Amino acid sequence: MLDQAVQDYGQMFGGGFPILKRHAVKHNIIDVETSATVVRIIQADNGSITLAGWRRTDHKALLTGVWTALGGWRVGTGTGISKSNLFPKA
Protein backbone atom coordinates (compact mmCIF):
# COMPACT_ATOMS: atom_id res chain seq x y z
CA MET A 1 0.00 0.00 0.00
CA LEU A 2 2.82 2.41 0.77
CA ASP A 3 4.29 1.99 -2.72
CA GLN A 4 0.87 2.68 -4.25
CA ALA A 5 0.52 5.83 -2.15
CA VAL A 6 3.93 7.05 -3.36
CA GLN A 7 2.99 6.35 -6.99
CA ASP A 8 -0.32 8.16 -6.52
CA TYR A 9 1.51 11.17 -5.09
CA GLY A 10 3.56 11.37 -8.29
CA GLN A 11 0.32 11.41 -10.30
CA MET A 12 -1.28 14.27 -8.38
CA PHE A 13 -1.96 17.48 -10.29
CA GLY A 14 -2.43 15.52 -13.50
CA GLY A 15 1.07 14.07 -13.29
CA GLY A 16 2.51 17.56 -13.72
CA PHE A 17 5.04 17.06 -10.92
CA PRO A 18 6.58 13.61 -11.40
CA ILE A 19 8.80 12.14 -8.69
CA LEU A 20 12.41 13.25 -9.08
CA LYS A 21 13.84 11.47 -6.03
CA ARG A 22 12.55 8.70 -3.81
CA HIS A 23 14.44 7.48 -0.75
CA ALA A 24 13.33 4.69 1.58
CA VAL A 25 14.28 5.88 5.06
CA LYS A 26 12.79 2.76 6.71
CA HIS A 27 10.42 0.06 5.55
CA ASN A 28 7.48 2.32 6.42
CA ILE A 29 8.93 5.78 5.62
CA ILE A 30 9.69 7.17 2.16
CA ASP A 31 11.00 10.64 1.35
CA VAL A 32 9.75 11.95 -1.99
CA GLU A 33 10.86 14.99 -3.99
CA THR A 34 9.09 16.48 -6.98
CA SER A 35 9.94 19.72 -8.74
CA ALA A 36 7.30 21.42 -6.59
CA THR A 37 7.37 19.60 -3.22
CA VAL A 38 9.45 17.74 -0.64
CA VAL A 39 7.45 15.31 1.50
CA ARG A 40 7.83 12.37 3.85
CA ILE A 41 5.23 9.64 3.44
CA ILE A 42 4.72 7.37 6.44
CA GLN A 43 2.70 4.20 6.94
CA ALA A 44 1.74 3.74 10.59
CA ASP A 45 1.48 0.37 12.30
CA ASN A 46 -2.31 0.49 11.89
CA GLY A 47 -1.89 0.87 8.10
CA SER A 48 -2.81 4.55 7.82
CA ILE A 49 -0.69 6.54 5.37
CA THR A 50 0.06 10.23 5.85
CA LEU A 51 2.46 12.83 4.54
CA ALA A 52 4.10 16.00 5.76
CA GLY A 53 6.34 18.37 3.83
CA TRP A 54 6.46 21.71 2.05
CA ARG A 55 6.25 23.38 -1.34
CA ARG A 56 9.62 24.36 -2.80
CA THR A 57 8.35 27.74 -3.98
CA ASP A 58 7.05 28.85 -0.60
CA HIS A 59 8.76 27.15 2.32
CA LYS A 60 6.15 28.70 4.63
CA ALA A 61 3.37 26.65 3.00
CA LEU A 62 3.63 23.35 4.83
CA LEU A 63 1.76 20.36 3.44
CA THR A 64 -0.04 17.63 5.31
CA GLY A 65 -2.16 14.87 3.89
CA VAL A 66 -3.76 11.47 4.20
CA TRP A 67 -4.06 8.68 1.62
CA THR A 68 -6.75 6.04 1.22
CA ALA A 69 -6.85 3.24 -1.34
CA LEU A 70 -10.28 4.31 -2.56
CA GLY A 71 -9.91 8.08 -2.39
CA GLY A 72 -6.24 8.72 -3.07
CA TRP A 73 -4.51 11.72 -1.51
CA ARG A 74 -6.21 14.55 0.37
CA VAL A 75 -3.54 17.21 0.84
CA GLY A 76 -3.81 20.65 2.36
CA THR A 77 -1.55 23.46 3.47
CA GLY A 78 -1.23 24.66 6.99
CA THR A 79 0.84 26.56 9.46
CA GLY A 80 2.11 25.80 12.90
CA ILE A 81 4.15 22.78 11.83
CA SER A 82 7.86 23.04 12.45
CA LYS A 83 10.07 21.81 9.59
CA SER A 84 12.47 20.38 12.15
CA ASN A 85 9.69 18.03 13.30
CA LEU A 86 8.80 16.88 9.78
CA PHE A 87 11.95 14.90 9.14
CA PRO A 88 13.19 13.57 12.50
CA LYS A 89 16.01 11.07 12.45
CA ALA A 90 14.48 7.67 11.79
N, C-alpha and C positions, 0 to 999 in steps of 0.2 A: 504493500500500500504506500509506503514512503516513496518508493521509486516512481509510482504513478503520480503522487502529489507533486514531486519535483518536475516531472514531465509536463504536468498540467500548468505549473507555474510558468514554464517556458512558453506555453501557448496562450497565456493571458494577453489581452490587448490585441487579439487577432494575430498572435505570433510575431508582433512587431518588435519585441525585445527578446530574441532568442538567448539561451543560456551561453555565456562566454566561458565561465569557469564553474566547476562543480567539485567540491572537496568533501569527502566523507570524514567528519571529525571523529565520530563513533558510529557504531552500527545503527543508531537511532537519531543521529544528528548530521545534517548535510548543509554546508555553506554553499550558497548559490549567488553568482554574480551575473547580471545582465548589463547591457549598456546603460540602463536607467536605474537599476536598483542593486543593493547588496542586502541579502537576507540570510537568516539561519532558519532552517526548517527542522522541526523536532517532532518525533513521534514518541508520545508518552507511553508508559507501561500499560495504560488502559486502552491504547490504540489511537487516541485522539492525535491529530496532526495540526500543528500551529506554526506560524512564522512570526519573526520579528526582524526588523531591519530599517533601512532608510533609502530615500531616493538620492541618487548621485547629484542631481541638480540643486537640491535644497536639503542640506543635511539636517535642517530643523524639522522637516516633514518625516516623522518616524512612521513606519508601517507596522501594522499588526494584522494577523489574519488567521482564519481557521479553514481547514479543508475537509470536505466530506466526499465520499465516493460518488454519491448521487448528485450533489450540488456543485462540486468543484470548489474553487477558492472564493472566499468572501474576505476582501482586504480593505482596510480603511487606514486613514492617517490619524495620528493623534499626537498629543504632547504629554509631557510628564514622564516620559520613559528615558532613562539615562542610557546613552550609547554604551557606557562601560558595563552595564548590566546585560546588554543584548548578547554579547559574545564572551561569556565567562570562560575561563580555562576548563576544558572538558576532562 
